[in-house]
């Protein structure tokens, strides 16, 4: 079973399956479908919720990971940004509790403007014109 993947916040539904609960360690809003289950934090207690939320991990929360077992939750999907040290702690604790999980690292989506600026576009257009393509 795969326990790690990467995605963007907009494409996260591609890794979610029925029975997943999302533990979002990132501050990014996720593009999810209605009815997605989330792990929510209330002080140091974790619970399953239908309200989209993110969790700011604290050491004391590890004790409540075992409470996430439920007939409706088959797997915890841990969402984190690159180089998130909390994700390693959470996945290690999930393993200790024998809770199935998937760790999904959010990659930064490249904007179309990041590839070519206006000067590059003009240069490419001129070269294509010189070659007879335009």
Secondary structure per residue as TSV (DSSP state, phi and psi in degrees):
chain	resnum	aa	ss	phi	psi
A	1	X	-	360.0	134.1
A	2	X	-	-72.3	135.5
A	3	X	-	-118.1	-0.2
A	4	X	E	-140.4	146.1
A	5	X	E	-157.5	177.9
A	6	X	E	-134.2	153.7
A	7	X	E	-161.6	-178.8
A	8	X	-	-111.6	164.1
A	9	X	S	-61.2	-32.6
A	10	X	T	-75.2	-27.3
A	11	X	T	-106.2	16.2
A	12	X	G	-63.2	-27.0
A	13	X	G	-62.0	-20.4
A	14	X	G	-68.1	-18.2
A	15	X	T	-107.2	-10.1
A	16	X	-	-85.3	143.2
A	17	X	-	-126.0	165.3
A	18	X	T	-58.8	137.1
A	19	X	T	91.7	1.5
A	20	X	E	-87.3	146.7
A	21	X	E	-122.6	131.2
A	22	X	E	-92.3	123.6
A	23	X	E	-106.5	97.4
A	24	X	E	-89.5	105.5
A	25	X	-	-88.2	-5.9
A	26	X	S	-90.8	168.1
A	27	X	S	-100.1	6.3
A	28	X	S	-82.9	139.1
A	29	X	-	-71.6	138.5
A	30	X	-	-102.0	142.7
A	31	X	-	-85.7	96.3
A	32	X	-	-122.9	167.6
A	33	X	-	-94.2	158.4
A	34	X	T	-59.8	141.8
A	35	X	T	93.3	-4.6
A	36	X	-	-64.1	134.9
A	37	X	E	-85.9	144.0
A	38	X	E	-126.5	154.4
A	39	X	E	-92.7	125.0
A	40	X	E	-114.9	152.3
A	41	X	E	-113.7	133.7
A	42	X	E	-128.1	103.2
A	43	X	T	59.9	-119.3
A	44	X	T	-103.9	12.3
A	45	X	E	-102.0	132.8
A	46	X	E	-102.5	144.9
A	47	X	E	-149.6	165.7
A	48	X	E	-90.8	135.2
A	49	X	E	-140.5	158.1
A	50	X	S	-95.7	-1.1
A	51	X	S	-91.5	125.2
A	52	X	-	-55.6	132.7
A	53	X	-	-154.0	164.3
A	54	X	-	-123.8	157.0
A	55	X	-	-119.4	129.2
A	56	X	-	-95.7	105.3
A	57	X	-	-64.9	136.5
A	58	X	-	-130.9	150.4
A	59	X	G	-53.9	-39.4
A	60	X	G	-66.4	-14.5
A	61	X	G	-72.7	-21.1
A	62	X	G	-57.6	-34.6
A	63	X	G	-65.3	-27.3
A	64	X	G	-93.0	1.5
A	65	X	G	-61.4	-36.0
A	66	X	G	-61.9	-24.7
A	67	X	G	-74.8	-8.8
A	68	X	G	-78.2	-11.8
A	69	X	-	-63.6	132.8
A	70	X	B	-158.9	153.4
A	71	X	T	-64.5	-21.1
A	72	X	T	-93.6	-10.0
A	73	X	B	-113.2	116.9
A	74	X	S	-94.7	-27.7
A	75	X	E	-155.7	146.6
A	76	X	E	-100.6	127.1
A	77	X	E	-103.7	108.9
A	78	X	E	-87.3	119.1
A	79	X	E	-106.0	126.9
A	80	X	E	-143.8	164.7
A	81	X	E	-84.4	166.1
A	82	X	T	-59.0	143.8
A	83	X	T	61.5	32.1
A	84	X	-	-86.1	110.6
A	85	X	H	-69.5	-27.7
A	86	X	H	-64.1	-32.8
A	87	X	H	-61.9	-39.4
A	88	X	H	-64.4	-39.7
A	89	X	H	-64.9	-46.6
A	90	X	H	-62.9	-47.1
A	91	X	H	-65.8	-35.5
A	92	X	H	-64.0	-42.2
A	93	X	H	-68.2	-39.5
A	94	X	H	-60.5	-41.3
A	95	X	H	-62.2	-41.8
A	96	X	H	-62.3	-33.7
A	97	X	T	-88.0	2.8
A	98	X	T	55.9	39.8
A	99	X	-	-98.3	122.1
A	100	X	-	-60.9	139.7
A	101	X	E	-148.2	162.7
A	102	X	E	-132.3	126.9
A	103	X	E	-99.5	116.9
A	104	X	E	-113.3	118.7
A	105	X	E	-92.2	127.5
A	106	X	E	-79.1	126.1
A	107	X	-	-97.7	148.0
A	108	X	-	-73.2	124.8
A	109	X	-	-73.7	134.3
A	110	X	-	-81.0	133.6
A	111	X	-	-79.6	149.2
A	112	X	G	-59.2	-33.9
A	113	X	G	-69.0	-17.6
A	114	X	G	-73.0	-19.0
A	115	X	T	-84.3	-43.9
A	116	X	-	-139.4	133.2
A	117	X	-	-93.4	-177.9
A	118	X	H	-62.8	-37.4
A	119	X	H	-64.6	-42.9
A	120	X	H	-61.4	-43.1
A	121	X	H	-60.3	-44.5
A	122	X	H	-62.4	-42.2
A	123	X	H	-65.1	-42.5
A	124	X	H	-66.4	-42.7
A	125	X	H	-60.4	-44.8
A	126	X	H	-63.3	-41.9
A	127	X	H	-65.8	-41.3
A	128	X	H	-63.5	-36.5
A	129	X	H	-64.8	-43.6
A	130	X	H	-61.9	-34.6
A	131	X	T	-82.7	-4.5
A	132	X	T	87.7	10.2
A	133	X	-	-82.3	-19.4
A	134	X	-	-121.6	360.0
